[in-house]
Amino acid sequence: MRVLGVDPGLTRCGVGVVEGVAGRPLTMLGVGVVRTPADAEPSHRLVAIERGIEEWLDEHRPDCVAVERVFAQHNVRTVMGTAQASAIAMLCAARRGLPVALHTPSEVKAAVSGSGRADKAQVGAMVTRLLRLDAPPKPADAADALALAICHIWRAPALNRLQQAHAAAAARTPRVPRTAAAPVRKVPR
């Protein structure tokens, strides 16, 4: 399986491609960052991110794309930029018919380091070890993108089995027609 990991961001969008299967040594095929100028219009920045991700998709031809799931932070402006960059990555993948997987930061940290509370240095060190690199990828956004790809390769078999089990259970369960709800009556006080 070849996975493009995307650590979304408006200024630095980390991208990394990892190939392999769960339980076997993994191989890094590429890592980098799509950068946009902070003073550019948001619409122009999103176009630049789209072009950058399209180039990575063209060059590496992944089987799927793993994107960091956006989570609420205190800084709404940061969340908005991250969500917009995340949407661009999902759009680029969907346009090509590639499956998209979303993983939370704590899922990724737990997958590569064993702790959902690992810091950036720990994640970078584990990515370096798992991919047998000479040094941690810089900046941290690049290492995070590789960690996303690793996480997905390791989690995909279990996720696929869960989806298949859910689909099989849904097919076996008879559908019960819904009845209209009883009207709500106001009770005077």
Secondary structure, 3 states (H helix, E strand, C coil): CEEEEEECCCCEEEEEEEECCCCCCCEEEEEEEEECCCCCCHHHHHHHHHHHHHHHHHHHCCCEEEEECCCCCCCHHHHHHHHHHHHHHHHHHHHCCCCEEEECHHHHHHHHHCCCCCCHHHHHHHHHHHCCCCCCCCCHHHHHHHHHHHHHHHHHHHHHHHHHHHHHHHHHCCCCCCCCCCCCCCCCC
